[in-house]
Amino acid sequence: MKIEIRNGRLIDPARRIDRAGSLFIDDGRIVGDVEPPPGFRADRVVDAAGSVVSPGFVDLAARLREPGLEYKATLESELAAAGAGGVTSLACPPDTDPPLDEPGLVEMLKHRARQIGISHVYPVGALTVGLRGAALTEMGELVEAGCVAFSQADVPFHDTLMLLRALQYAGTFGYRVWLRPQDPYLAQDGVAHDGEVATRLGLPAIPVAAETAALAKIFGLVRASGVGVHLCRLSSADGVAMLRSAKAEGLPVTCDVDIHHLHLCDVDIGWFDPLANLMPPLRGVRDRAALRQAVADGTIDAICSDHAPVDDDVKQVPFAEAESGATGLELLLPLTLKWAREDKVPLVDALSRITTIPAAIIGLAAPSLAAGSIADVCIFDPEVPWVVRRDALASQGKNTPFLGHELEGRVCMTLRDGRIVHEPAQP
């Protein structure tokens, strides 16, 4: 289909472009972003007046719950949520049931995602068999099946020597390793930040030292092996300071933060709100401020949704017993816009944190609106208000601490490979 998107505000972080214009799409690719090619005649014209036209978003952490956890969510429901959120490419962690430690599982997931055809799905393979930390997976076979990196997800890695061997092996073949920095012994069974709120509520706490101790170990292993690591979901001011020093030293590390930690802190637990049970836990106001500044100045490279849909039964329990996690694919855009407005970050820079930079971390070509690029495109109204209600979310998981909040910014249309995969019904 030939599509013309006219009268929009074109924002292309890959080329640092922010200007009014039109976009012309044919056969799955962008064929012009100023003038149509000779003989171009659109089958459909989309009026994007008042809206932003940008590359589709790239999410570094979206749990799709397949295989094995379909009672929490299905591939169909979560890819529909991705389309509704303007996310055209996403990486999914390996903590499924069974974990993504065999090529057949990865191939099945990729095949199902292609059949649904809403977002490009990039599996992150299990670093160790069964995520048990005892034996390395067959990384080469998993890469051939479609894995873009290797991780333990949120499963603790107890054996430091095994982790060093994993880094050395991955580095030999140029495979990417993603690690979430949390010391399992210091975290133990904690569910909240070690501060006044956890003390007042009597909740088992996770100290900041759980993150900084893990970071010190990871940075030491990076120095020893020379192998780069991507750090998943930093949560503390002290962790930011260590990351900043590591980057100044020249260590090959990148980092992301989940969108919830840029807006919420431990006070938002309120009176034991299980929807605010996240992992890593929501930390203090100082930590939140440090994370926001680190994203703005580039110390933290990317923002992710850390999408984790769960069923209601595991959230409608006491806080300490609730399963951690929040649905986030449909909130990635409005919460990124909220951060950009509040911290006066130019929109082209804010969008780079959820487009070009995460794409580079995955190892993808930079998403762009330039002629010749694949037509993965999001059209969104940055100012339209909407209330986060259960019936407003396409995700099967309705678990978000932002339920009932009014946010600004909603996706009007999502295109993947030049095909419209999300278009809300007009009222």
N, C-alpha and C positions, 0 to 999 in steps of 0.2 A: 504494500500500500504506500502511496505517495502522500505525505502529510506536510502541511505548512503550518507552523506555529508562528503566529504574527502578533505584533504589538507587545511582546513581552520584554522583561528586563533580563537580558542574558548575563549570567554570571558563570564564568569559567575559571575556576582557581588554577587550572593547569597553565593557562596563558595570562593569568592576572587580568582578566577582562570583566568589566562591569559596565554594560551599556545597553541602551534600547536597541531592539532589532528583531529580526525574524529568523526562524530556523527551518531548513528544508530537509526532509527525510525521504529516502527512497531505497527500497530493497534492504532494509535493516541498517542502513548507514546514513550519516549526516552528509548531505551533498552540497550544503551551502549555509553560511551563517550571516551573509550580508545580502547577496542577490541569489536568486534561483539559477540553477544551471540552464543552458539553452534548451528550450522545449519542455521544461518542467511544467506539469499541470497537476495540481494537487487533487487527490481523490477526497481528501478531507482537509478543511481549514479549521484550525483551533485558534480562537481569539484568546490570547493570554494577557489582555489589558489588565493592569493592576497586579499582575502575578510575576513571580521570578521563574525563569527557565534555567535549570542547572543540570549538570550531570547527575545521574542517579547516585544515591548514597551507597557507601561501602561500610558494612558493619563487621567489626572484628570479633564479635562474640554474640552469637544468637543460637540458643539451644532449640532445636527443632523437635526433640523428644522421640525421634525415630532413629534406629529401631528400638522396640521394647518398652517404651514409656508412653504408648499412645493414649493411656488413660489420662495423662496430663495434657497432651496436645497431639495433633497430627501434622504431618507434613503439609497437607492441604490447608489447614487452618493457619499455620504459622507462616507459610509463604503468602497466603492472602493478607496476613498482617504486614508482611514485608512490603507487598505492593501498596497497601494503604499508607505505609510510612515512607514511600519513595525509595526504599532500599532495593537496589537492583543487583547487588552482589553482597554475599555474606559468608563469613567463616563460621562453621559450627564446631564446637568443642567435642572431644571424643568420649565424654562421659555418658554414653548411651547404655543400653542393656541388651546385648553385651556391648562392651566398649568397641570403638572403631580400631581394632587391632588386627583385622584380617582383610585382605583385599576384596573378598566377596562382599563383605558388609559395606565397604566404601563404594564399590561399583553399584550395588543395589541402591544406595542412597543417592548417588549421582543420577542413576537411571530414573528413579522416581521423581527427582527434582526436574529433570529434563522433560518428563511427561507432563508435569504440572505447568512448567514453563513460565513462571512468574519472576523468579530471581535466579541468578547464577549462584550455585551453592558450592563452596570450597571447603571440603572436610579437613579438619585438623586431626591427624592420626594420633593414636595412643603412643606415647614414648616407650612404654614398657607393656609387656603382655598382661592383659587384664587390668592395666593400671595398678599392678601390684608392686611395682618397683624392683622386681627381682631379675627380670630378663628383658633385654631389648627386643622390640618388635622387628620384623623384617621391613626396615624402612624403605629399601629400594622398591620392593613389591608394592608397598602402600603408596609411594609416590607415583608409580606407574598406574595405579588404580585411581589416582586423582587427589591424593593428599597434598596440601600446600605447606604444611608445617607439622611439628610434633609437640605434644604437650601431655602433661598429667592432669589437665583441667584443674579441679580443686582438690584432687587426691594428694595427700602429703607424700613427699619423697624423703624417706628416712635415711637411705644409704647414700652418703655423699660421694663415695668412691664410684658407685654405679652412675650417679649423675655426671661426674667428671668423664667417665667412659662414654656415656651417652653423648655428651657435648663433643668429645673428640671424634667419635664415629660420625655424628651428623656433620661436623665441620669438614671431615675428609671428603664428603660427597656434596657439600654445599647445601645441606638440608637446614631448614630453619627450626629453631627450638624456642617455644613460648613457655614461660614459667610464671606462675603467680607466687610472689614472695610472701610466704607465711610459714613461720617455724611451727611445726605441729606440736612440739612439746610445750611451747609458750602459749599457743592458742588453746590446746586441750579441748574442752567442751564449751568454750566461751561462745557467747552469742551477741555481745554488745561491747562497745568501746569501753576501755578501762578508764572511767571518769566519774564525775559526780552523778550523772544520770543512772549509770549501771549500779552504783553504790546505793542510791536512793531507792531504786526499784528492786534491789537484791538480785540482779541478774549476773550470771557467770560472765566474766570479762575477758576480753582479748587485748593485751597491752600493745602499744605501738612497737615495743621491742620485738614482738612476733614478726613484724614486717621488716624492721631494720636489721635484725639478726639474719633473717633470710637473705636480705639484700647484700649484706656483707659477705655471706657465703657465696652467693651467685657471682658477685663482682670478683671475688677471689678466684673462682673457677674460670671466669672469663679471662682474667689475667694469665692464669696457668695454661689455658688451652688456646687462647687467641681466637676463640669461637664466639661469634655474636649471639646475643639472646634478646628476645622481645619480652619485656616485663608486662604482665597483664594486671590491670586494675589496681594501680597504686592508690593508697588511701590516706597517707599521713604527711604532715609538714616535714617531719624528720626524714621520711622516705624521699620526699622531693629534694631535700638538701643533699642527700647521699647520691641521688640520681644526677643532680646538677654537677657535683664533684666528679662523678664517674665520666660524664660526658666531657667535662673540661679536661680530664686526663686523657681523653681520646679512646675510651673503651667503646667497642662496637655494640651499643645497646640502644634499643628503642623502647617506648613505653606508651601505654594507653591508660585512660581512666574511664570509669563508667559514668554515664550522664547523671545518675542519681546523686553521686558524691559531689557534683558541682553545685547542687542546690539544697541538699539536705544535710543535717548533722544529727548527733545523738539526741538532741532535744526533741527532734521530730518523732522519736519513739513514743512520745506522749505518755499515756497511761497504758503501756504494754500493747501498742498497736502492732500486731503480727505482720501487717503489710510492710512495715519498716524493718523487718528482720532481713537484712542483706548480708552478703559475704563477699568481700570484707565488710566489717560492720561500719555503720555510719559513725564517723569520728567527730571531734570537737569543732567548734567554730573556727579556731585557728587553722586546723587542718583543711577545712573546706576553703578558706581564703587562700591558703598556699597552693592548693590544687588548681583553683581558678586562675591564679597568677601564672602557674607553671604551664597551663595550656595556652594562655595568652602569649607568653614569651617563647613558647616552643620547647621548653624543657620536657614537658609531656607532649608526645608527638600527636596522638590521636584521641578521639572520643569514641566510645562504643556504647551500645545499648545494654550489654550484658543481659540480653533477653532470656528470661527463665520462667516460662509459664508453668504453673502448677495447678492442681485441682483445689477446689475450695476446702475440702476436708482437712488438708494439711496447713491451712492458714487460719481456720476457725478453731484454734486451740490456743492454750496459753503461749505467750511470746517465746519462752525458752524451748518449747516443744515444736514450734512452727518450723516448717521447712523454709530455708532462706531462699531469696530470689524475688525478682519482680519482672513483669512483662514490660518490654521497652521498645520494641521495634517501631510502634506507632507514635512513641513519645520522643524518639531521637531528634527529629526535626524541631518540634516546638520548644523542647528544652534547650537545644543548642541555640536557637534564636533568642530565647530568654537570657541565656548566659551572655550572648553577644551584645544584646541591648544593654544589659545591666553593667557590663564591663567595657562598653564602648569599643568593641572589637569590630572592625570592618567586616561586612557580610562575606566578602570574598575570602577573607582569612578564616572566618568561622566555618565556612563550608569546606575549606580545604581539610579541616580536621575530620570530616566525615566523607571525604571523596578521595582526593589525590594522595594524601599521606597514608591512610589505611590501605589503599590499593598498593602502594609501594611496599608496605610491610608484608602484605600477602604475597607480593611478587607479580602483581598485575600491571599492565600498561596503564598509565594515568588516564582516568576517565576525562573526556573532553567534549566540548561542543564544536571542535574544529572539523572542517570538511574532511571526510575520509574516516572519521571515528565511528565506532559502533554506536548506534543510536539508543543508548541507555540514558534516558532523560526523565527528569522530574519537573513538573510544573506545580508550584505551590504559591498560595496567597500568604505572605508573611504576617499579615495583620488581622486576618479573620479570627475572631474568638470562638472557642468551643469548649464545652465542659466535658471532662474525662468521666464518662459514665460507662457502666458495664456494657450497655447496648451500643455504645459508640466504638467499641473495640472489636476488631475482627479476630484477634487472637483468642484461642480457646481459654487461655489463662487470663483471668480478670484481676490478677493480683498486682496492684500497683499502689504505692503510697500516695499517688496523685489523684486517686479517685475523688471526684467532687470538686477538683480544682479547675479553674478556668485558665486555659492557655491560649496563646496566640500563635497562629501558623498551622495551616492544614494543606495537605496534598490535594491538588485538583486533578492531576493525571500522572500516571507513571507509564513509561514506555520501556520495554526491554527488547533489544534488537529491532527497534523500529515498530514494534507491535504494542498496542495499548493493552496493558495488563491490569490497570486499575483506573476506574473512572466512576466516582460517586454519582448516584442518581440525582438528577436535579430536583430540588424541592418544588 
